[in-house]
Amino acid sequence: MAIDILLLSAGLLCLLLGVLGAFIPILPGPPFSYAGLLLIHFTGFASISSTILYTLGILTVLITVADYLLPIWGTRMGKGSRHGAFGAAIGLVAGILFFPPLGVLFGPLAGAWLAEKANGKTNRQAARSALGSFVGLILGVTLKFTLAAASIWYALSGMIINST
């Protein structure tokens, strides 16, 4: 019983870190979310189907890979450089730390724009790159948050079903 409580506590912590990781690029949100779901699955408190576990496991891998590629893709669509994508990621972290909650939206834009300007782009080119990078970053955040929410949903529903 004590191990179940320990696993449940660790699982809930991982699910929380998964949600935070959807917005903070330093934290690997999807793996945390999936680890939380697995930990809760292995307790006596929840029953989660293997189909759900396999599906979310595959989605975790795909979303983790996509999270690295989407800002690059968005920047390239905006005819920007990898500096713009890197600037957007730094801007997101700075925005979250120094200007919450609006920093999540404006930090990536400002970071990408500043990075492109530092590399000699015109205002128009830098703005286009920043917008593309921002779109890619927001797509990644949306995918990661959706996976985190689904993991929480299945963990809670597994616990509710198991308790009846």
Residue, then its C-alpha position, 0 to 999 in steps of 0.5 A: m500500500a505504501i508503494d502505491i501511495l509513493l507511485l501515485s504521488a510521483g505520478l501526480l507530480c509528473l503529470l503536473l510537470g507535464v503541464l508545466g513542460a507544455f509551456i516551459p521549453i526546458l522541461p520535457g513535458p510529453p515524457f513527464s506526462y506519459a511517465g505520470l500516466l504509467l506510474i499511476h497505472f502501476t498503482g492499485f488506484a487506477s486501471i488504464s487500458s493498454t490501448i490508451l497506454y500504447t496510443l499515448g506512448i506513440l503520441t508522446v514520441l511523435i509530439t516530442v519530435a514535432d516540438y523540436l521541428l515545428p519552430i524550425w518549420g515555422t521559421r523556414m515558412g517565414k523565410g527566417s533562420r535558425h537564429g530566429a527559432f532559437g530567439a523565439a525559444i529564449g523569448l518564450v522562457a524570458g516572457i514566462l519568467f519576467f512578463p507572465p502571462l502575456g510573456v508566453l505570447f509576446g516573448p517568442l515574437a520579440g525573441a525571434w525578431l531580435a535574433e533576426k535583427a541581430n543577424g542583419k535582417t530588415n524589420r519586415q524580414a525579421a517580423r515575418s520570421a518572428l511570426g513564422s517561428f511564433v506559429g511553430l512554437i504555438l503549435g508545439v505548445t498546443l500539442k504538448f498541452t493537449l497530450a498533458a490534458a489527455s494524460i491527466w484525463y485518462a489518469l483521473s478516469g482510470m482512478i474513478i473507474n477503479s474506485t467504483 
